[in-house]
Amino acid sequence: MARCIVEKDRLGCYVPGVLIVSLFVAQWMLAIFVQSSFHHRYASHRMFTMNHVMERIFHVMAFVSQGSSYLSARAYAILHREHHAYSDTAADPHAPGYAGNVVRMMWQTAKRYSAHFERRSNPDHRFLGDYPDWPGFDRFASAWPTRLAWGVGYTLLYLWLATAWWQFLLLPVHMLIGPTQGAIVNWCGHRYGYRNFPTGDASRNFLPIDFLTGGELYQNNHHYFSGRLNFAVRKFELDPTYWGLRLMAALRLIRLQPAA
């Protein structure tokens, strides 16, 4: 384990462990941007459009950022459309009120996701179609050898760069970054926080300024305006993913809908 390789003299002081923590934060932010923009706003809701090449680039970005917990955009879209249709009912893929605890909720979600991914489910026809689908890449990125290779790579990286035991607490989160972000959004966003709008579910806004999950924790706003690109509504709310997408649109990488 590296102890001193990232330490310099006082004039060039470099905090031990800064590399591994910085890597974790950078991957967290990229992963949540990809999940919020590509999986959620594009694949599930079609809030903007892009060409085929950009779709493929986003698939690769999902693979790089989510790593061992790569999520298929097709399976995610079906799952998320079910969530909106059955929000906070027994048929919801991730309803905190019917799960008891967050681990049980995510286990139920994982089983439903796997059924959609392996195409052994029978979802309602209204949840199908109009999502990006790259079956060959999804199979490769989701295969157990690929996931295990990511896990080994993360472990070796931590053994190389970590300088204190507590940094290894980030490792399991790093390996399960996609589901961890989903757990935070669906558990906290339907249990804690404030409500701007009356909806028929338990959706809430957990953080007034959501840098943690890129705007995904404005669940109440999103469930009320399910087709609105900007999840922030009130003046003090900030949706980082929305502004990232506005920048991509300005660079002509994607095309926003007229109302965006």
Secondary structure, DSSP 8 states (H G I E B T S, - for coil): --SSTT---GGG---TTHHHHHHHHHHHHHHHHHIIIIIIIIIIT--EE--HHHHHHHHHHHHHHHGGG---HHHHHHHHHHHHHTTTSTT-TT-GGGTSSHHHHHHHHHHHHHHHHTT-----GGGSSSS---HHHHHHHHSHHHHHHHHHHHHHHHHHH--SGGGGGHHHHHHTHHHHHHHHHHHHTTTSSB-SS--SS---B--SB-TTTTTTTBHHHHHHSTT-S----STT-B-HHHHHHHHHHHTTSSEE-TT-
